[in-house]
Amino acid sequence: MFTKLYVKTVNAWENVTRKVQNERGAQALEWIALGMLVLAIMAAIATAFKGDTSVGTAVKNQLIKLINGIGG
């Protein structure tokens, strides 16, 4: 009787640990969450500067300077 109970308990514990150790897809979910965070920040910035073209122009000009500086 105790042997059967012990075997069932050990098997159940092995099933639990196997499921906990299975981390397939966890990294993909982390990247998806990071991408969603970046999109949310970009949306907040876009909403804050809606209609204000001076900020967009300034950012564009700085990016152009940066790219031209890299190209030499």
N, C-alpha and C positions, 0 to 999 in steps of 0.2 A: 504494500500500500504506500509506504513512504518512498519507495523507489520510483513508483509511477509519478507521484507528486513531484519528486525531485527532478525527474526527467522532463516533465511538463514545464516546470519552473525554469530550468536551464534553457529549454528550447524557446520559451517565451522571451527570456532575457536576450538570447542570441538574436531573435527577430527584431527586438527593440533596438539593440545596439547596431545591427546591420542597417536599419532604416535611418538611424541618427547619423551614422558615418557616411551615408550616401549623400554626397554634396553636388551631384550632377545638376547643372543649371543654376547653381547659386551665383556663380560669377556672371552669367548672362543677366540675371536679375539685378545684380549690382550695377552693371553697365547701363541697363535700361533705366534704373532709378537715377543714376548720375546724369544721363541724357535728359530725362524729364526735369531734373533740377535746373540744368542749364537752360532748357527751353522756358521754364517758368521765370527765371531771372531775366532772360531776354525779353519776354513778354511784358514783365513789369517795367523794364527800362523803356521799351517802345511805347507803353501806355503813358509813362511819366513825361516823355518828350514828344507826345503826339502833336503835330502841327508846328513844332519848332525845328526848322531846317538848319539853323545855325550850328547846332550840336552835331547833326549828321554830316554836315559839310566839314566841320573841324576834324571829326574822326576820320573821314575819308581822306582829307589832306594829310593827316599824320600817317595814315597807312601807306599812302603813296610815297611819302618821304622815306618811310621805313623800308619799303620794297626797293626804291631807287638806291638807297644807301647800301643794301645788301648786294645789288647787282653791280655796283661800282660805277 
